[in-house]
């Protein structure tokens, strides 16, 4: 390996795609066990690498030089091999600064709570100190003089104004997780002075933690922009280039990666055209198409009317939730057509929004036709009832409402232009 990333578990990583946009070199993902790290670093059979959890501190003893950020933070995420001497850098510092700057929040004079105690926590502490935060409180699971536990956070630090999550909680494939004190997720309602939430997790694009903050009207963002920014700087270090124009390059690559990874989710009434529009949109964008109703049939091994007859609507909804959770667990840039009742459960909406943008295909009631394969929309009266029951829910849960006319291509073009705007 000449260039790449080392870490313990890397199936979630977007780094290969990002570096592929930064420069023309072969960038590989290499998973190492703790026992293999020493051999890898001693062999020095690479030109330059990035380092991710849990090895940002492990690699330090193998280095001949640390830059100022890496020295002050005590964590390294970039290593360059120069004639057999290993040089260590911390570009996470720049990445986190860039993310916070993009969010438009200030740490100056604020009480900052940092969740986690690893290498990225050290980076967050360094950024907070550099920004002249008023107070920095590190939160961990275990008692230690240098930090507080989650229980102690609730007892004495609910006046925190900024929370930065540096733990991997909520990361793919365990997207239902959240930064926690044991099994209890952090309750943002306990922090009346909260002004912003930063989460370093980037896959899924929006963790539950970020969405909880957004639901409360707070500035909140996951770690994708940070990931891109630190990678852009690392690439410059790899190649010995200057740092001019990094912000512009970061913005460009961020937009490309976000649009590549974010799912397009279609919601709406039965018969509103989700499958038809979805297939054409997926073909136009060269993206995979997934129909949740078709996935339910595959998983159950039987058609939807039969499922309803055997387990009722409640059993069907349970199966539907399982399918949506599985499909929405990955940021793969798919076009996903949901069933008419897919957004009835909050857990489904939350799962879909973690990795996708929801488009409500709003077709008028008079244009919705009954079909026998839809148990809850098999007659005009049933459709009318579902429409009245669900319309407000469709509007409330979507990111974008799309008024449908008879020209499918109009809808496809509207969504395409909006998504890439």
Helices and strands as residue ranges (DSSP letters): E 3-7, H 15-22, E 27-31, H 34-43, E 48-51, G 60-62, E 65-66, H 68-73, E 78-82, E 85-89, H 92-103, E 111-115, H 119-130, E 135-140, E 148-149, H 150-156, E 162-165, E 180-181, E 184-185, G 188-190, E 196-199, H 208-215, E 219-221, H 224-239, H 246-261, E 263-267, H 274-285, E 289-291, H 292-300, H 304-328, E 335-337, H 346-355, E 356-362, G 365-367, H 380-397, E 400-403, H 408-419
